[in-house]
Amino acid sequence: MFREAQEAGDVVRAQRDRNRDTISGLAERLRRSTPRAVVTLARGSSDHAATFARYLVETRAGVLTSSASPSVGSIYEATPDLAGTMVLAISQSGRSPDLLGAAQQASDRGGLVVAMVNDESSPLAERAEVVVPLCAGPERSVAATKAFIASLAATVDVLAAWTEDNEIDAALASLPAKLSEAWNLDWSAALPELNSASAMYVVGRGHALGVVQEAALKLKETCGIQAEGFSAAEVRHGPMAVVREGFPVVLFGQDDESLEGVSLLASEFAERGARVISAGIPDAPGTTLPVLPSDPLIAPILQIASFYRLANALALGRGLDPDRPNHLTKVTETL
């Protein structure tokens, strides 16, 4: 996990070079005929990348985006009319049976299936009309890291080309180098706060939501912590009742319209006695983790890179093997 997550900057750099023509062609097609909606299709970490994509497509391209439920087809044998939509399928392996079935059904029902997949020889790549290789290379750790970051970067790349937004493109151009810098940031101050944790929250808002969901999953997978990822808006409802003295909460923030609300929430958690750990939230109470100055578009991507190093160290400190979590395999074949 340590070595693979460390490679994320090089992966994104290679990915951008490899996919330039493919993404340019896809973007031209999307501008020529704007999809009436974007439907995402993914499981696990890839579904968290799809959440990241949903926020960016809706806020930057103005196109309604929703996550598909593969079981609608695989269990209930029903398929919505997807004519005029782009179906974005994201997968590291491209081999989970329910995703393959859903992708085929989407194509049969008129959707433009675009696969972001690491294994270019996979059945998912064969079913897609457009393939955007993630270029992450082999991942031997069960916990996906560089493939997740590659999925986020590929989403930003497609969006920049689709909307012809120079600001997005400039942020993306800085990402490979900044990922390497983010990996080297010292987040070890969080270790004493989390070493004995059995349950906790990870919180963010906007396009960071997919990243906090991913961080929570990694804490479950590699560290054995019952971590839950929440939107800063949703956690104020029922989940706030669980927060008690010493309850750990990690908050991610980026310098956009969402920052004020996340910052206020950090103070609310502290007032309730929570153990607050934050990244990207100026003047937050508790333990503050270092972040790089960056465009808010890519800030959550940089934060998850720093977090992966923390999660690896935390797992080892708790006597666990982050590469081989209990009861998990690399390819989850959901039917």
Stockholm file with secondary structure:
# STOCKHOLM 1.0

chainA/1-335         MFREAQEAGDVVRAQRDRNRDTISGLAERLRRSTPRAVVTLARGSSDHAATFARYLVETRAGVLTSSASPSVGSIYEATPDLAGTMVLAISQSGRSPDLLGAAQQASDRGGLVVAMVNDESSPLAERAEVVVPLCAGPERSVAATKAFIASLAATVDVLAAWTEDNEIDAALASLPAKLSEAWNLDWSAALPELNSASAMYVVGRGHALGVVQEAALKLKETCGIQAEGFSAAEVRHGPMAVVREGFPVVLFGQDDESLEGVSLLASEFAERGARVISAGIPDAPGTTLPVLPSDPLIAPILQIASFYRLANALALGRGLDPDRPNHLTKVTETL
#=GR chainA/1-335 SS CHHHHHTHHHHHHHHHHHHHHHHHHHHHHHHHSCCSEEEEECCHHHHHHHHHHHHHIIIIICCCEEECCTHHHHTTCCCCCCTTEEEEEEESSSCCHHHHHHHHHHHHTTCEEEEEESCTTSHHHHHCSEEEECCCCCCCSSSCCHHHHHHHHHHHHHHHHHHTCHHHHHHHHHHHHHHHHHHTSCCGGGHHHHTTCSEEEEEECGGGHHHHHHHHHHHHHHHCCEEEEEETTGGGTGGGGGCCTTCEEEEECCSSTTHHHHHHHHHHHHHTTCEEEEESCTTCSSEEECCCCCCTTTHHHHHHHHHHHHHHHHHHHTTCCTTSCTTCCSSCCCC
#=GC SS_cons         CHHHHHTHHHHHHHHHHHHHHHHHHHHHHHHHSCCSEEEEECCHHHHHHHHHHHHHIIIIICCCEEECCTHHHHTTCCCCCCTTEEEEEEESSSCCHHHHHHHHHHHHTTCEEEEEESCTTSHHHHHCSEEEECCCCCCCSSSCCHHHHHHHHHHHHHHHHHHTCHHHHHHHHHHHHHHHHHHTSCCGGGHHHHTTCSEEEEEECGGGHHHHHHHHHHHHHHHCCEEEEEETTGGGTGGGGGCCTTCEEEEECCSSTTHHHHHHHHHHHHHTTCEEEEESCTTCSSEEECCCCCCTTTHHHHHHHHHHHHHHHHHHHTTCCTTSCTTCCSSCCCC
//
